[in-house]
Amino acid sequence: MKMNEPLGNPNIGPLFLRLTLGGYLIVAGLMKLDNLAGFIEEVRKFEVLGANGSRLYATLLPYLEIVSGTLLVLGFWTTLAALMSALMLSSFIFALKVFPNGNYLFNKDIILLAGSVCIMFTGAGALSIDKFRRDG
């Protein structure tokens, strides 16, 4: 075994990344929908978008998270889904900053953003609709 070579099929890495990031986005979106009024108020407290902008952003965000997460898990339109998640995560980083208040080392969304960017560059990987459509 060479330590500068992949341990297995390189298409497996994007699969794990898609499943974890997509699963995270689906759960995050469902949790926000469970208490949408509270989430709208939480977004409004950041005072970044104003009252109407906060309401629109907070209402649309959970649905966008669920859609992009589902697309990532399925590996369907993977580049678009990764781009959607990267834009959402960038907006979180903008609102929460790199070093959020509290006892956090730094904003976890930076790591999730890195995963989204990796998927945009690597593609869907194994066990994806995109790979099946491309390779048959």
C-alpha positions as CSV (number, residue, x, y, z in Angstrom):
1,M,0.0,0.0,0.0
2,K,1.4,3.4,-1.1
3,M,0.6,6.2,1.3
4,N,0.4,8.7,-1.5
5,E,-2.4,6.8,-3.3
6,P,-6.1,6.6,-2.4
7,L,-7.0,3.6,-0.3
8,G,-9.9,2.7,-2.6
9,N,-12.1,4.0,-5.3
10,P,-11.9,7.8,-5.4
11,N,-15.6,8.0,-6.2
12,I,-16.4,6.9,-2.7
13,G,-15.2,10.1,-1.1
14,P,-17.7,12.4,-2.7
15,L,-20.4,9.9,-1.8
16,F,-19.7,10.1,1.9
17,L,-19.5,13.9,1.6
18,R,-22.8,14.2,-0.3
19,L,-24.6,11.9,2.2
20,T,-23.4,13.7,5.3
21,L,-23.8,17.3,4.0
22,G,-27.1,16.5,2.4
23,G,-28.4,14.7,5.5
24,Y,-27.3,17.7,7.6
25,L,-29.1,20.2,5.4
26,I,-32.3,18.1,5.3
27,V,-32.4,17.8,9.1
28,A,-31.5,21.5,9.6
29,G,-34.3,22.5,7.2
30,L,-36.9,20.3,8.9
31,M,-35.9,21.6,12.3
32,K,-36.4,25.2,11.1
33,L,-39.8,24.3,9.7
34,D,-40.8,22.8,13.0
35,N,-40.6,26.2,14.6
36,L,-40.7,28.6,11.6
37,A,-42.0,31.6,13.6
38,G,-39.1,31.2,16.1
39,F,-36.6,30.9,13.3
40,I,-38.0,34.1,11.6
41,E,-37.6,36.0,14.9
42,E,-34.0,34.6,15.3
43,V,-33.1,35.8,11.8
44,R,-34.6,39.2,12.5
45,K,-32.4,39.6,15.6
46,F,-29.3,39.6,13.3
47,E,-30.6,42.9,11.8
48,V,-28.8,42.2,8.5
49,L,-31.8,42.2,6.1
50,G,-34.5,44.3,7.7
51,A,-37.9,43.1,8.8
52,N,-39.3,42.1,5.4
53,G,-36.0,40.7,4.1
54,S,-35.6,38.6,7.3
55,R,-39.1,37.2,6.9
56,L,-38.5,36.2,3.3
57,Y,-35.1,34.8,3.9
58,A,-36.2,32.8,7.0
59,T,-39.3,31.5,5.2
60,L,-37.5,30.3,2.1
61,L,-34.3,29.0,3.7
62,P,-35.7,25.8,5.2
63,Y,-37.2,24.7,1.9
64,L,-34.0,25.5,0.1
65,E,-32.0,23.5,2.6
66,I,-34.3,20.5,2.2
67,V,-34.3,20.7,-1.6
68,S,-30.5,21.0,-1.9
69,G,-29.9,18.4,0.8
70,T,-32.2,15.9,-1.0
71,L,-30.5,16.6,-4.3
72,L,-27.1,16.0,-2.7
73,V,-28.2,12.7,-1.1
74,L,-29.6,11.5,-4.4
75,G,-26.6,12.8,-6.4
76,F,-29.0,14.5,-8.8
77,W,-28.0,17.9,-10.2
78,T,-25.1,17.7,-7.8
79,T,-23.2,20.7,-8.9
80,L,-26.3,22.9,-8.6
81,A,-27.2,21.5,-5.2
82,A,-23.6,22.1,-4.0
83,L,-23.7,25.6,-5.3
84,M,-27.0,26.3,-3.6
85,S,-25.6,24.9,-0.3
86,A,-22.4,26.9,-0.7
87,L,-24.4,30.2,-1.2
88,M,-26.6,29.4,1.9
89,L,-23.6,28.5,4.0
90,S,-21.8,31.7,2.9
91,S,-24.8,33.7,4.0
92,F,-24.7,32.0,7.4
93,I,-21.0,32.8,7.7
94,F,-21.7,36.5,6.7
95,A,-24.4,36.7,9.4
96,L,-22.7,34.8,12.2
97,K,-19.1,35.9,11.3
98,V,-16.1,33.6,11.3
99,F,-15.8,33.7,15.1
100,P,-19.3,33.7,16.5
101,N,-20.1,34.9,20.0
102,G,-20.0,32.3,22.7
103,N,-17.7,29.3,23.4
104,Y,-17.3,28.3,19.8
105,L,-13.8,27.9,18.3
106,F,-15.1,29.2,14.9
107,N,-18.1,29.0,12.7
108,K,-18.8,25.3,11.8
109,D,-20.4,26.5,8.5
110,I,-16.9,27.1,7.2
111,I,-16.3,23.4,7.3
112,L,-19.6,22.7,5.6
113,L,-18.9,25.3,3.0
114,A,-15.6,23.5,2.3
115,G,-17.5,20.3,1.7
116,S,-19.9,22.0,-0.7
117,V,-17.0,23.5,-2.7
118,C,-15.3,20.0,-2.8
119,I,-18.5,18.5,-4.2
120,M,-18.7,21.2,-6.8
121,F,-15.2,20.3,-8.0
122,T,-15.3,16.5,-7.7
123,G,-18.9,15.8,-8.8
124,A,-21.3,13.4,-7.3
125,G,-19.1,10.3,-7.1
126,A,-20.4,6.8,-6.7
127,L,-24.0,5.8,-6.3
128,S,-25.5,8.9,-7.8
129,I,-28.2,9.7,-10.3
130,D,-25.7,12.0,-12.1
131,K,-23.2,9.2,-12.5
132,F,-25.8,6.8,-13.7
133,R,-27.1,9.3,-16.3
134,R,-23.5,10.0,-17.5
135,D,-22.1,6.4,-17.5
136,G,-25.3,4.4,-17.9
